[in-house]
């Protein structure tokens, strides 16, 4: 078996959820575990989040919610975007809570709800307050809310919106939040009272307390990551992901040698290079050639050549690096650490993308919690 994997610390996830729950106060925490829990593994992470105090889970796809149900996870699971009409039956069969923003979906859900074990069946309404991706306008949303309220088979359990710049523009986010508050007030004026109003993502939950409402949907934070380095600094977070490999081969090269495809970078001095069996097929981008580093024996070493599909070559100088030595591409080794934010800064992207990009060729190995290996 190739000696490269992703190590996920479930105790860190549990810790992060508990810390965030304490910080946001008397509101529900919905742990966002879509996209295989941001590459961390949805079922183990969901179980750890529940142990930490999460009372809801959120996914993007119906099949993600079904997988959690098949793992005997029984707390409420919100599907964040409106599913396809053909998915209303599996939603009801597996007790998932759907999002709606079209009347046609509400009509199909009401028919499927007749097969539910209990009625009325809960649904959440998504209001577009300025992200303009999905969600109903206030006028459309009011009509949808009325339709749900008038149908004995359904109940409008929740109303929510989403913030695109909570980590960048608190003024714009505040206007969005006010639009949500005004919409809920309009509903209440008609006697429609959703129990769960929610808007805050990780950035808003950390730094904009007025947006917390009844529930916060926290994704990035439960994995020990921050939307930006100064976000939620009073909250003690522990990164849950470590990307690990091991030295597979070491050889001596003369000054001027140019390892790897393209022969892009000459060695500036005679020395040793270590080959590490992990590459861009696993989620290590080729763009890291100019600035990528790894940790070996608690020392930082730069990439010596282009990242290839399955391997990367590291310049270790004259140091005592040997086959079998642990290589950390992301995470802690000794007193040093390479973070997802470090990668994001080098790649001009966000830490969300970094952790989601590690592919299925890298097995996830779990430590802590109730999962072994």
Secondary structure, 3 states (H helix, E strand, C coil): CCCCEEEEEHHHHHHHHHHHHHHHCCCEEEEECHHHHHHCCHHHHHHHHHHHCCCEEEECCHHHHHHHHHCCCCCEEEECCCCCHHHHHHHHHCCCEEEECCHHHHHHHHHHHHHCCCCCEEEEEEECCCCCCCCECHHHHHHHHHHHHCCCCEEEEEEECCCCCCCCCHHHHHHHHHHHHHHHHHHHHCCCCCCEEECCCHHHHHHCHHHCCCEEEECHHHHCCCCCCCCCCCCCCCCCEEEEEEEEEEEEECCCCCCCHHHCCCCCCCEEEEEECCCHHHCCCHHHHHCCEEEECCEEEEECCCCCCCCEEEEEECCCCCCCCEEEEEEEECCEEECHHHHHHHHCCCHHHHHHCCCCCCEEEEECCCCCC
